[in-house]
Amino acid sequence: MIEKWIPQYDKLNPSEQQHLDESFKALDIGHVEKVYEETFVNPKTIDVEKIEEIGYVSADDIENFQQEQLRERAESAIYKGEFAVLLMAGGQGTRLQHPGPKGTFSFDGVSLFELQARQLKRYITSESAPVHWYIMTSDINHDETLSFFKENQYFDLPKENIHFFKQEHFPPVKKDKTLLLTPEKDIMLTPNGNGGIFASLYNSGMLDDMKNRGVKHVFMNNVDNAVVKVLDTLLMGLHLEEDNEITSKSIVPKPGESVGRLSLVDGVKAVVEYTELPEGTDRQFLNGNIGIHVFSTDFLDTVGKAEMPYHLALKNLDFLDDDLNEVKEEVLKFEKFYFDAFKYAEKHNTLQVDRKGEFSPLKNKEGKDSVETAYQDLKSEGLI
């Protein structure tokens, strides 16, 4: 059976074959086949007629005194240790031409990790419970990330309050469904997308760690939003006030901006990718998803055990061809999206905010969402 999935198997020496035998047995090959069939052979499409704008709360419509009350309520919960921070930091800085984890990319000597760590330091007092920081890495950057934190003395945060765990992985395949071999003659595995965060949190024991510490709510964000407001007390206060399972933050997208939209699809909360929006409806759906959400730990427990679907991505990866020559070709990569968990929530609201001081994505070396645009936004906000 292994030869069906790894055509080069007979060309390998006995020790290499034995290593692959062990790796192959560890795979749920039936699941790999199921994902291939569902995402590539028979993909599902969104019924564009069933996409609707979601209800939301605009920050501008909340009176100043109400905002103050919400912020005070959130701060009280933070100081009691009821909030933790969850950071998605599994990516590399490849598109930035940066040789290392994206979180280590620096502006004037200040890394993305440090920009977020500075915000957690505000809540360190002798009287308060600690804010714990959970950071999801991946196989490709885990060791480098840990070394970076150690070299920087954990940015003056208590080391025992920072917890690292790895994102789970899934094998990419060629279009003929065969597995890929790395140049080291291993079965290739790649990170399984940001939606893998829930199972990784659950299976790593980190969710239990949170709950054992009395954490009831988790603020989640990406590493590449340069101006993110970590532990935004307005968002968290709204989450507490409404007793939500999820509270999301959104912005009004620019025309043609490539951000997904928080939407209802057939009555269910979801994020519709900008490429899936019905033609001509770009300005009808105005809650751009910026990857900032608050979850209850009870909800995280539910989705940590739930099955999340995979989505197909076409990627150019380096692997060994049938003659064991190293090539770089387009292959099928499978990824989970965290927003597929939204369908499990009964209480979910969205807070829409102005993008200034909230959202400055660092995606590219030059042009849109680039090093220069993020740098200017950081200077404008007085963060560097």
Steps between C-alpha positions, in 0.01 A plus 500: 500500500782741576622481139163636387554811710879530463602398143871549580489241778673222302786733410595557862743296703374266778566744787319780315210265430481398865488866605219567252311190617491643851397847384231359271348291780467817710280662234124464490516426132124450476454856624753629249305331222170640631639856511639464147162386368300769681724798421650418160286243323155609623539846656202674655415852394330780690149586387554871437127565522510403868768748612369779726658781699524425871371708783770689689571770756687809385748639750391850392147428618603405854474803729818608677369413845397155376843445348658591831279254685584221253872572526490501880318168503759347267794635700355357818479156336858531367636578846315199639677276247186420304649595160789341312651600165532256211737591216515330160869514408571191292610677183834590353600840361556364149289757316679774692836353394564456871696188602310385804162490676281791398469610863874572506472760223605835648437870444777722635613208714153425638360161394135413446525276806630787711226736381245258642699416814516870592122506521488206739748667733236761590315239700792386716440625853576358842130471580365350178491145366738446204390522138609180330615512136450189285691504172434253219811427294562233236766239429671741263549778754450359851865475603590837347209666679600358838861607443388852406298538819790371708749733330270794573444404866132434422454876449499551875195279547512215753622192310254280686208699356592425137397165352595366157326221314522371145242516228392161366597387149351324200661353188473685168462283190554517126195531280514125440456453878851371568689622805803727474851413610725768641862524381585312824273215381234557765127520437428870471272654761396866506313712759128434476381862490386745765189292562721234651547723802202358685601134480864592565401697809285213622733211415814672629345538846521878481123542524499294820788713623292813442197363678707375793631856543146640513503645147145545373558699180771518236603794282631364167692683228759458224867588527504708181261782596759761592265731694271245663354605836575193708238449773278773358280575799210635296474177302540289811257710700235448232576128506443488877195726496323282245630169638611403149676186388679703230541874456673608180654825389449632147581800281339650192710365211643728237354447150657186360688421821588134530352423840226251573160621613329403822165394363200277534496209254161333496439650843827376652789724611802459273777684321464519124830545320513806279551272197167329576288816518236532229622726221412862561423453872836612635343804670194316632691302762686741722628302795855415403650219708834605654571189705424643844254305713415424861388146585366346817708205615185288512451568130866416430444169676206427269679582175824339613319168473296587190589398146606797292493480120806537283527747212719469193796726430732473201863551601839471333708271721841332471488119496654192335350387170455136398868479410608653834598829339420815696231707325270791585147461371141587581341253740188468713530633853214460745419759765240555769355847562421600857181679401337169406456463875259794507210274403525331841435824690152599613610842635733689268516874443729732303647835599582720201783749553694755298806340343737775615699370792330161468609331178824522306579159351858412415476268201738620229849638457370789287170652385173440684509366856876529491797578719470869410125530568534322835800716592310820428200381702723409794660845493159666468381316812816582692587132540857536374 
